[in-house]
Amino acid sequence: MENDRLNNENILNKNYYYNEFKSLGTNYNDMKEIEIYDKRMSSLRDIKKEIEDIIKALDIKEEDTLVEIGCGTGEFSIEAAKRCKFVLALDVSKNMLKYAKNKAHKRRVNNISFYNAGFLSYAHKGDLFDFAISNMALHHLPDFWKLIALKNIKSMLKNNGKFYLYDVVFSFDFDFFEKSVEDWINQAEDYRMKESMRKHISEEFSTTSEIMEKLINDSGFIIKSKEYKSGFFAKYLCIKK
Ligand SMILES: C[S@@+](CC[C@H](N)C(=O)[O-])C[C@H]1O[C@@H](n2cnc3c(N)ncnc32)[C@H](O)[C@@H]1O
């Protein structure tokens, strides 16, 4: 009897789900790592242009709503919130959310809700979103769970809602796997960055472009456009079927 009760509770708690709250690769719960990440990203990436390109590709308007999954230090969510009605920013790291919330406060942006949940654990209730976006976060899940995550994202969107995905996805020549990876890691400017790229390859779950496209299609999105860069990066603009 007791066992039945426990089993039923376990099923209800969905404890067979992948635990997306455990940290992989870089520890995004560590405040020091978060500060380093934020500084590094603003020097490595042209964040302003990245954000502008996404806003343009999605054609985000004042009356639109958007959910970002894996918002990190909040750069995209905050800028997007200045251009639309409401942004829901999700992340599994409480400290990332704290950092992002503080940044939004400093920039006087208050039409954002920050919420501690991820691709798998977030259960949306309420009005559906016009847009979903995820930058550099989906590779934290193994492939099967990426599919479940994509299905969950689809369920949060209005019909014809758009989903923009940017991530590390492999499209290099797999006959030259080691050379490709070593060249990629060696181009990093400092030891810390090299270490985080090494961990990305050895501990995280980036997959191939063929698998990623299949997962996106199987989850019920149509890939409207895609772009592969330097064998390691991919951007997809997807529409809910
Ligand atoms: C490499 S950072 C990217 C942050 C930001 N999107 C950017 O482009 O700079 C990855 C982020 O994804 C978050 N993350 C990892 N697994 C996640 C999951 N299952 N659901 C939601 N967020 C996740 C991490 O906590 C971290 O903030």
The ligand as an SDF file (V2000), in Angstrom:
LIG
                    3D

 27 29  0  0  0  0  0  0  0  0999 V2000
   25.3650   29.5270  -22.3670 C   0  0  0  0  0  0  0  0  0  0  0  0
   24.1250   30.2520  -21.3520 S   0  0  0  0  0  0  0  0  0  0  0  0
   23.2410   31.2230  -22.5540 C   0  0  0  0  0  0  0  0  0  0  0  0
   22.5480   32.4010  -21.9270 C   0  0  0  0  0  0  0  0  0  0  0  0
   21.9020   33.3920  -22.9000 C   0  0  0  0  0  0  0  0  0  0  0  0
   20.7480   32.8190  -23.5640 N   0  0  0  0  0  0  0  0  0  0  0  0
   22.8910   33.9010  -23.9120 C   0  0  0  0  0  0  0  0  0  0  0  0
   22.6810   33.7470  -25.1220 O   0  0  0  0  0  0  0  0  0  0  0  0
   23.8980   34.4900  -23.4960 O   0  0  0  0  0  0  0  0  0  0  0  0
   23.0260   28.9060  -21.0620 C   0  0  0  0  0  0  0  0  0  0  0  0
   21.8880   29.2520  -20.1330 C   0  0  0  0  0  0  0  0  0  0  0  0
   20.9190   28.2020  -20.2280 O   0  0  0  0  0  0  0  0  0  0  0  0
   20.4860   27.8920  -18.9340 C   0  0  0  0  0  0  0  0  0  0  0  0
   19.9610   26.5070  -18.9730 N   0  0  0  0  0  0  0  0  0  0  0  0
   20.6340   25.3430  -18.9280 C   0  0  0  0  0  0  0  0  0  0  0  0
   19.7960   24.3020  -19.0050 N   0  0  0  0  0  0  0  0  0  0  0  0
   18.5430   24.8170  -19.1240 C   0  0  0  0  0  0  0  0  0  0  0  0
   17.2440   24.2660  -19.2240 C   0  0  0  0  0  0  0  0  0  0  0  0
   17.0590   22.9480  -19.2400 N   0  0  0  0  0  0  0  0  0  0  0  0
   16.1900   25.0830  -19.3070 N   0  0  0  0  0  0  0  0  0  0  0  0
   16.3640   26.4340  -19.3070 C   0  0  0  0  0  0  0  0  0  0  0  0
   17.5710   27.0210  -19.1920 N   0  0  0  0  0  0  0  0  0  0  0  0
   18.6490   26.2360  -19.1090 C   0  0  0  0  0  0  0  0  0  0  0  0
   21.7110   28.0890  -18.0530 C   0  0  0  0  0  0  0  0  0  0  0  0
   21.3620   28.2440  -16.6930 O   0  0  0  0  0  0  0  0  0  0  0  0
   22.2920   29.3390  -18.6680 C   0  0  0  0  0  0  0  0  0  0  0  0
   21.7440   30.5060  -18.1100 O   0  0  0  0  0  0  0  0  0  0  0  0
  1  2  1  0
  2  3  1  0
  2 10  1  0
  3  4  1  0
  4  5  1  0
  5  6  1  0
  5  7  1  0
  7  8  2  0
  7  9  1  0
 10 11  1  0
 11 12  1  0
 11 26  1  0
 12 13  1  0
 13 14  1  0
 13 24  1  0
 14 15  1  0
 14 23  1  0
 15 16  2  0
 16 17  1  0
 17 18  1  0
 17 23  2  0
 18 19  1  0
 18 20  2  0
 20 21  1  0
 21 22  2  0
 22 23  1  0
 24 25  1  0
 24 26  1  0
 26 27  1  0
M  CHG  2   2   1   9  -1
M  END
$$$$
